[in-house]
Amino acid sequence: MTAAREERLARLASETVDVLVIGAGIAGAASAAALTAAGAKVALVDRGDFGSGTSQESSNLVWGGLKYLENGEVGLVSRLCRSRDRLRAAFPTAVREVRFLAAVDRDAPRYKRSAAVLLAGGWAYWLLGRGATKRPRWWGGGALARRAPELASDRFRGALEYSDAVLVDHDARFVFSFVRDAAKYGAICVNYVEVGGARRVGSEWEVEATDRASSFAAASRTIRARVVVNAAGPWTAALNEAHGCPSRTRLRFSKGIHLIVERIAPEERVLAFFDERDRPFFVIPLGGRSCVGTTDTPVESPRVEVTDEDRRFLLDHVNARLSLERPLTMEDVIAERCGVRALAIEGDSGEDESWLELSRRHVIERDDAQARISVFGGKLTDCLNVGEEVVAAARALGLALTSPERWAGEPPAARRAEFDAAAAGCVDAGVARRLWRRYGEDAFAMLDAIEDDPGLAQPVVAGAELRQCELDHILREEMVVDVEDLLRRRTRLGLVLTGNELADVGELAELRQFVERITRRDGSL
């Protein structure tokens, strides 16, 4: 255990905070950043790593939800489009516009609708987004074959092309940017801390917590907080019940999987298909790979895994709609992603709704008597709204909070221009863009390190984007406890490298030393 981690754990036990945020997925991380920027003293804990649950299993898409228009959820779509564009404005290098090519399968219900109707839906979506993206268009017949030769074009009537947005890196890295900001604002952020029992004592919560990354007898601690924010994702309702605070909102779970394969199409666009039940499937660019997904399967428990049936289902549907030299097989799968969507249902509604029609809206519950706020459901796209709504709820519970004009996003453009000038002649433009996108102002220190040792600008292994200066920074500053934190969440190496390439990463002396240090768990550096 590092001295920095031990210090954070000690602060959890010794300091009373205004707000304890339980769960460091996108909802919890955004809430912690927003609360701390508003002046609250915050602790953020998660029983796993930051962003290690549902928030690391998404499609990496930031979107308004075109398909929700068919359910009549115009208000939800309008709000999500605004949220999408707020994220694009706040994170101009990390969230970028991407074109979708939604091919209309002849066997899908959408085939029954005319091209004019489908294009009208695209225009309605564009207008709900206030024209902030490129305009939609329709591709039919031979034009589609020329536009996307990777499609089995004879299977499709045509395709609607429209815009949404995508995370340039990946979801868990994006989540960590909020954790990093919360910590810089002063929040106590600690991963691998599991919450146990809790009770309300006077005007404070006393929450038992255990350090899951330590074998010390003194690993159990009590966290004291005026307000608790429950952002435990799929476990939100269960945690409320365990703490004696029953929820009004219920959750249903949907399992989604993605398979990472070699790059299918050279263009930076998303291919979308719909099967005979109108279920969507996507081929999404992920660096030099493609992310194929997703499934939407009702499940009873949030604990899920990829099965052979899942793999065959997804590969069969995608292979049937692509024109490849040979079909994708299980041997082509480089990595897998599997998580649950927590679908919020208020009151008695939702039981009779079609599974695929349940929306991804979020619900914020406030319990005034217990000084507790709970976040149910939602999407990564809506994270800024979640953060601000949690701040408003905390203010209603009596916390004296400010309303900062800006609490999330990349540093100002002038600061980026300063970085670009400093990076010129030090690293190539592509590396400079990536360093800024991933680390913001922390990237200035990396440039200083490279000036002292140019070798730090080299990739950690051949074929990997990650540079030596990044690896050093991540291991030193980004609260990594397990190698999986590095490979799967602070970077996407575990998603895009093959087994042999990952073995090369594992041979790095820094990683060997890191593993030896954290597995000793003796408190030394």
C-alpha atoms as one frame of an Amber mdcrd trajectory, in Angstrom:
protein
   0.000   0.000   0.000   1.376   3.404  -0.923   1.782   6.169   1.626  -0.639
   8.341  -0.383  -3.361   5.708  -0.202  -2.822   5.186   3.513  -3.130   8.944
   4.013  -6.447   9.020   2.146  -7.742   6.104   4.208  -6.691   7.839   7.410
  -8.563  10.976   6.350 -11.711   8.910   5.750 -11.627   7.760   9.353 -10.548
  11.022  10.996 -12.479  13.726   9.132 -16.213  14.367   9.069 -17.321  15.217
   5.536 -20.338  17.059   4.258 -21.139  14.343   1.718 -20.141  10.701   1.368
 -20.642   9.506  -2.221 -20.911   5.721  -2.425 -20.112   4.397  -5.886 -17.552
   5.824  -8.292 -19.103   5.067 -11.634 -19.996   7.973 -13.888 -22.906   9.109
 -11.670 -20.886   9.038  -8.451 -17.757  10.538  -9.992 -19.681  13.398 -11.614
 -21.599  13.994  -8.381 -18.370  14.124  -6.356 -16.800  16.603  -8.765 -19.891
  18.816  -8.843 -20.335  18.782  -5.054 -16.693  19.558  -4.347 -16.631  22.384
  -6.884 -19.725  23.776  -5.149 -17.857  23.935  -1.849 -18.791  20.680  -0.134
 -16.263  18.544   1.696 -16.661  15.209  -0.077 -15.522  11.613   0.263 -15.898
   9.286  -2.738 -15.533   5.523  -2.274 -16.147   2.429  -4.360 -15.815  -1.233
  -3.438 -13.944  -1.723  -6.702 -11.867   0.611  -8.801 -13.163   3.925 -10.088
 -15.442   3.189 -13.038 -15.049  -0.569 -12.651 -18.739  -1.487 -12.871 -21.275
  -0.650 -15.561 -19.319   2.490 -16.427 -16.485   0.450 -17.972 -18.828  -1.666
 -20.091 -20.599   0.960 -22.202 -20.566   1.462 -25.961 -18.398   4.578 -25.461
 -21.151   6.527 -27.165 -22.464   9.928 -26.085 -25.857  10.158 -27.688 -29.356
  11.479 -27.454 -31.123   8.208 -28.267 -32.715   8.418 -31.696 -34.684   5.234
 -31.033 -36.431   6.821 -28.033 -38.350   9.031 -30.465 -40.378   5.993 -31.518
 -41.524   5.640 -27.890 -42.713   9.246 -27.899 -40.052  10.351 -25.387 -39.428
  13.653 -27.121 -38.548  15.450 -23.889 -35.979  12.809 -22.930 -34.365  12.899
 -26.382 -34.230  16.692 -26.371 -32.582  16.721 -22.942 -30.074  14.008 -23.874
 -29.143  15.838 -27.082 -28.465  18.976 -25.047 -26.434  16.879 -22.596 -24.463
  15.371 -25.464 -23.608  18.796 -26.813 -22.713  20.138 -23.368 -20.179  17.324
 -23.069 -18.812  18.080 -26.533 -18.353  21.715 -25.537 -16.832  20.890 -22.144
 -14.533  18.137 -23.458 -13.712  19.252 -27.011 -10.842  16.774 -27.469 -12.276
  13.840 -25.468 -15.834  13.832 -26.895 -16.177  14.217 -30.640 -18.962  14.123
 -33.191 -19.216  10.857 -35.088 -21.378   9.877 -38.036 -23.776   6.950 -37.670
 -24.817   4.885 -40.670 -28.042   3.175 -39.584 -28.735   0.517 -42.212 -32.376
  -0.534 -42.632 -32.554  -4.328 -42.748 -35.210  -5.773 -45.046 -36.253  -8.178
 -42.266 -36.556  -5.510 -39.573 -39.813  -3.671 -38.750 -38.139  -0.440 -39.834
 -38.187  -1.777 -43.400 -41.936  -1.205 -43.465 -41.398   2.499 -43.101 -40.592
   4.576 -46.142 -37.256   6.268 -46.674 -39.069   9.599 -46.359 -40.427   8.679
 -42.914 -37.030   7.480 -41.697 -35.295  10.577 -42.998 -37.974  12.727 -41.347
 -37.098  11.012 -38.059 -33.454  11.901 -38.647 -34.364  15.524 -39.247 -36.538
  15.596 -36.117 -33.583  14.261 -34.142 -31.295  16.897 -35.643 -33.760  19.662
 -34.798 -34.143  18.396 -31.211 -30.374  18.712 -31.040 -30.777  22.334 -32.185
 -28.775  21.717 -35.322 -25.523  21.318 -33.386 -24.286  18.449 -35.584 -23.982
  17.722 -39.275 -27.282  17.266 -41.061 -28.791  13.824 -41.685 -29.114  12.256
 -45.103 -30.438   9.092 -46.718 -28.347   6.610 -48.679 -30.239   4.163 -50.864
 -29.438   1.258 -53.176 -26.138   1.497 -55.003 -25.165   4.689 -53.186 -25.069
   2.752 -49.914 -22.878   0.053 -51.435 -20.382   2.695 -52.509 -20.614   4.567
 -49.211 -20.020   1.487 -47.042 -18.573  -1.474 -48.956 -18.134  -3.361 -45.685
 -21.924  -3.774 -45.506 -23.776  -6.667 -47.111 -25.660  -4.000 -49.043 -28.078
  -6.382 -50.806 -29.596  -7.065 -47.382 -30.498  -3.412 -46.816 -33.013  -1.086
 -48.317 -30.879   1.907 -47.489 -29.335   3.726 -44.547 -29.950   6.873 -42.535
 -26.759   8.818 -41.845 -26.825  11.152 -38.863 -24.557  12.389 -36.073 -24.071
  11.705 -32.393 -20.835  11.643 -30.397 -18.258   9.162 -29.123 -15.572   9.084
 -26.442 -12.204   9.293 -28.168 -10.540   7.127 -25.517 -12.946   4.995 -23.474
 -15.568   5.239 -20.773 -13.541   4.316 -17.673 -10.869   6.869 -18.594 -13.606
   9.483 -18.955 -14.999   8.568 -15.517 -11.549   8.992 -14.011 -11.349  12.548
 -15.331 -14.179  13.448 -12.919 -12.464  11.595 -10.067  -9.248  13.475 -10.819
 -11.091  16.812 -10.784 -12.889  15.955  -7.554  -9.549  15.100  -5.910  -8.014
  18.351  -7.147 -10.948  20.272  -5.671 -10.196  18.539  -2.334 -12.352  15.408
  -2.285 -11.066  12.297  -0.499 -11.236   9.701  -3.303 -10.447   6.095  -2.406
 -11.066   2.983  -4.480 -11.447  -0.571  -3.133 -13.328   0.610  -0.050 -16.480
  -1.404   0.605 -19.346   0.112   2.567 -21.024  -2.040   5.197 -23.561  -1.106
   7.833 -24.679   2.473   8.395 -26.725   4.342  10.954 -27.941   7.868  11.486
 -26.549   9.350  14.725 -27.905  12.809  15.451 -27.240  14.953  12.398 -24.627
  12.613  10.907 -24.308   9.287   9.182 -21.835   6.752  10.555 -20.907   4.352
   7.777 -18.712   1.309   8.287 -16.170   0.793   5.528 -13.496  -1.810   4.833
 -10.334  -1.391   2.797 -10.533  -4.338   0.394  -6.982  -3.731  -0.841  -5.414
  -4.346   2.560  -4.978  -7.338   4.838  -4.386  -5.166   7.905  -6.491  -5.873
  10.983  -7.176  -2.126  11.166  -8.645  -2.064   7.653 -12.190  -1.398   8.945
 -13.060   2.270   9.431 -16.040   4.484  10.212 -16.827   7.326   7.825 -18.853
  10.232   9.229 -20.898  12.394   6.882 -23.800  14.832   7.089 -25.299  13.583
   3.810 -24.983  10.299   1.934 -25.246  10.071  -1.857 -25.972   6.531  -2.984
 -24.652   6.173  -6.535 -24.075   2.427  -6.415 -25.543   1.816  -9.866 -27.323
  -1.543 -10.064 -26.912  -1.950  -6.296 -28.507   1.393  -5.349 -31.851  -0.027
  -4.212 -30.230  -2.939  -2.350 -27.863  -0.591  -0.495 -30.729   1.673   0.515
 -32.604  -1.338   1.874 -29.531  -2.496   3.809 -29.237   0.962   5.393 -32.905
   1.100   6.387 -33.896   3.601   3.695 -36.337   1.833   1.342 -36.507   3.273
  -2.179 -39.562   4.466  -4.051 -37.806   3.731  -7.336 -37.206   0.176  -8.531
 -34.585  -1.141 -10.898 -34.723  -3.683 -13.693 -31.541  -4.995 -15.268 -30.485
  -5.482 -18.856 -27.278  -7.299 -19.780 -25.233  -5.875 -22.611 -22.076  -7.328
 -24.112 -19.514  -6.049 -26.596 -16.790  -7.936 -28.424 -13.539  -6.261 -29.496
 -12.185  -7.460 -32.853  -9.748  -6.294 -35.501 -10.775  -3.080 -37.237 -13.664
  -3.801 -39.608 -13.941  -0.495 -41.458 -11.282   2.176 -41.964 -13.590   5.157
 -41.537 -14.240   6.743 -38.136 -17.969   6.093 -38.130 -20.465   3.864 -36.361
 -22.386   1.219 -38.271 -25.842   0.450 -36.862 -28.212  -2.418 -37.719 -31.619
  -3.564 -36.502 -32.826  -7.146 -36.366 -36.329  -8.547 -36.817 -37.234  -7.394
 -33.288 -35.825  -3.907 -33.879 -32.891  -4.611 -31.553 -29.912  -2.409 -32.459
 -26.383  -3.670 -33.118 -23.318  -1.491 -33.637 -19.807  -1.593 -35.020 -17.967
   1.173 -33.184 -14.378   2.345 -33.799 -12.051   1.815 -30.822  -8.550   2.936
 -31.760  -7.196   0.352 -34.157  -9.996  -2.070 -33.296 -13.766  -2.313 -33.664
 -16.201  -2.759 -30.798 -19.147  -4.935 -31.836 -22.334  -4.915 -29.766 -24.588
  -4.729 -28.004 -27.062  -7.222 -26.625 -30.074  -6.238 -24.532 -31.045  -9.212
 -22.386 -33.320  -9.049 -19.309 -31.554 -10.455 -16.238 -32.499 -10.772 -12.579
 -29.085  -9.982 -11.071 -26.488  -7.302 -11.834 -23.763  -9.963 -11.648 -23.332
 -11.035 -15.260 -20.793 -12.619 -17.576 -20.391 -13.283 -21.284 -21.606 -16.713
 -22.342 -20.952 -18.696 -25.517 -24.598 -18.133 -26.392 -24.043 -14.347 -26.147
 -20.997 -14.569 -28.385 -22.718 -16.700 -31.021 -25.815 -14.485 -31.000 -23.839
 -11.313 -31.548 -21.420 -12.736 -34.120 -24.227 -14.386 -36.107 -26.214 -11.153
 -36.349 -23.201  -9.018 -37.260 -21.757 -11.514 -39.754 -25.117 -11.640 -41.538
 -24.961  -7.888 -42.124 -21.304  -7.414 -43.053 -19.436  -8.242 -46.225 -16.158
  -9.649 -44.875 -13.474 -11.823 -46.450 -14.398 -14.420 -43.841 -16.963 -14.389
 -41.024 -15.907 -13.321 -37.558 -15.425 -16.236 -35.159 -14.771 -16.508 -31.452
 -11.070 -16.798 -32.253 -11.185 -13.242 -33.602 -12.301 -11.789 -30.264  -9.487
  -9.764 -28.661 -11.426  -8.663 -25.567 -14.938  -8.680 -24.173 -17.091  -6.235
 -22.253 -20.110  -7.220 -20.198 -22.276  -5.113 -17.918 -25.814  -4.314 -16.864
 -27.965  -1.323 -17.572 -29.946  -0.321 -14.499 -33.358   0.796 -15.746 -35.246
   3.037 -13.325 -38.966   2.469 -12.797 -40.888   4.941 -10.658 -43.878   3.777
  -8.657 -45.952   1.062 -10.331 -45.073   2.042 -13.900 -42.987   0.000 -16.263
 -44.139  -3.568 -15.617 -46.212  -3.728 -18.782 -43.786  -1.825 -20.981 -41.948
  -3.629 -23.747 -38.452  -4.461 -22.552 -36.803  -2.580 -25.393 -39.022   0.452
 -24.783 -37.863   1.052 -21.204 -35.921   4.293 -21.359 -32.518   5.069 -19.879
 -33.753   8.076 -17.909 -32.336   8.707 -14.456 -34.202   9.378 -11.228 -32.855
  11.331  -8.249 -34.519  10.441  -4.938 -34.120  12.687  -1.884 -34.925  11.474
   1.633 -35.126  14.595   3.790 -35.549  12.719   7.063 -32.473  10.570   6.476
 -30.369  13.197   4.624 -29.850  10.743   1.790 -29.777  11.176  -1.988 -30.012
   8.214  -4.368 -29.268   8.076  -8.094 -31.163   5.471 -10.126 -30.556   4.570
 -13.774 -29.338   7.020 -16.370 -26.708   7.198 -19.085 -23.152   8.460 -19.314
 -24.482  11.132 -21.680 -26.504  12.695 -18.855 -23.686  12.854 -16.289 -23.497
  16.663 -16.066 -27.209  16.874 -15.314 -26.847  14.153 -12.670 -24.037  16.066
 -10.967 -25.983  19.313 -10.920 -29.202  17.667  -9.732 -27.327  15.999  -6.873
 -25.888  19.395  -5.878 -29.395  20.869  -5.921 -30.662  18.003  -3.759 -27.793
  18.459  -1.290 -28.541  22.166  -1.103 -32.184  21.334  -0.326 -30.931  19.171
   2.543 -29.298  22.212   4.120 -25.748  22.267   2.773 -24.504  25.762   1.965
 -23.264  25.259  -1.580 -22.246  27.678  -4.303 -23.194  27.496  -7.971 -19.923
  27.487  -9.926 -20.209  28.548 -13.545 -17.875  25.769 -14.618 -17.132  22.575
 -12.703 -16.344  19.990 -15.383 -14.380  19.816 -18.587 -10.990  20.404 -20.098
  -8.881  23.439 -19.177  -9.557  26.640 -21.154  -8.501  26.919 -24.783  -5.767
  29.419 -23.892  -4.168  26.866 -21.592  -4.302  24.252 -24.332  -2.651  26.656
 -26.758   0.106  27.134 -24.196   0.530  23.362 -23.981   0.609  22.956 -27.761
   3.352  25.579 -27.983   5.383  23.815 -25.295   4.858  20.418 -26.951   6.060
  21.592 -30.394   9.478  20.128 -31.001   9.157  17.903 -27.927   6.669  15.295
 -29.152   4.781  14.852 -32.404   1.339  16.421 -32.769  -0.556  13.142 -32.334
   1.160  12.367 -29.040   0.618  15.936 -27.837  -3.115  15.725 -28.581  -3.405
  12.447 -26.715  -1.484  13.678 -23.667  -3.661  16.769 -23.413  -6.889  14.821
 -23.968  -6.115  12.243 -21.296  -4.304  14.266 -18.642  -5.101  17.934 -19.125
  -2.746  20.192 -17.205  -0.931  17.180 -15.763   0.529  16.754 -19.240   2.805
  19.790 -18.700   4.847  17.770 -16.203   5.160  14.994 -18.789   6.688  17.438
 -21.264   9.208  18.477 -18.613  10.080  14.838 -17.991  10.516  14.187 -21.723
  12.858  17.163 -22.037  15.027  15.588 -19.325  14.748  12.084 -20.818  13.544
  11.884 -24.466  13.122   8.125 -24.065   9.974   8.785 -22.020   8.204   9.776
 -25.253   8.547   6.239 -26.635   5.715   3.651 -26.562   5.839   1.253 -23.619
   5.722  -1.628 -26.122   5.584  -1.752 -29.900   2.076  -1.149 -31.202   0.787
   0.502 -28.016  -0.304   4.152 -27.873   0.755   4.448 -24.235   4.032   6.313
 -23.771   6.547   5.731 -21.007   5.845   9.143 -19.477   2.151   8.213 -19.238
   2.892   4.923 -17.530   5.097   6.650 -14.977   2.421   9.262 -14.300  -0.405
   6.730 -13.996   1.468   4.515 -11.544   2.544   7.510  -9.477  -0.552   9.732
  -9.519  -3.709   7.894 -10.581  -4.492   5.703  -7.570  -3.824   2.388  -9.287
  -4.149  -0.554  -6.902  -4.320  -3.514  -9.281  -2.764  -4.184 -12.679  -6.294
  -4.427 -14.100  -6.835  -0.792 -13.060  -3.995   0.152 -15.377  -4.763  -2.141
 -18.313  -8.544  -1.840 -18.313  -9.440   1.555 -16.860  -6.628   4.163 -16.764
  -5.670   2.930 -20.257  -7.396   0.727 -22.801  -4.457  -1.630 -23.310  -6.515
  -4.547 -22.023  -9.171  -3.818 -24.643  -7.060  -3.361 -27.765  -3.951  -5.519
 -27.324  -3.817  -9.223 -28.095  -2.681 -11.739 -25.512   0.883 -11.747 -26.844
   1.024  -7.960 -26.855  -0.285  -7.827 -23.290   2.392 -10.327 -22.296   4.983
  -7.876 -23.612   3.445  -5.135 -21.442   3.583  -7.466 -18.453   7.341  -7.824
 -18.926   7.938  -4.152 -18.214  10.188  -3.714 -15.200   7.952  -0.935 -13.835
   4.943  -3.209 -13.859   6.819  -6.085 -12.234   7.938  -3.763  -9.434   4.427
  -2.343  -9.129   2.859  -5.793  -8.797   5.426  -6.831  -6.205   4.744  -3.680
  -4.197   0.952  -3.904  -4.114   0.862  -7.636  -3.448   3.115  -7.279  -0.388
   0.476  -4.973   1.167   2.890  -4.131   3.965   2.452  -0.384   3.872   5.784
   0.311   2.182   6.300   2.336  -0.951
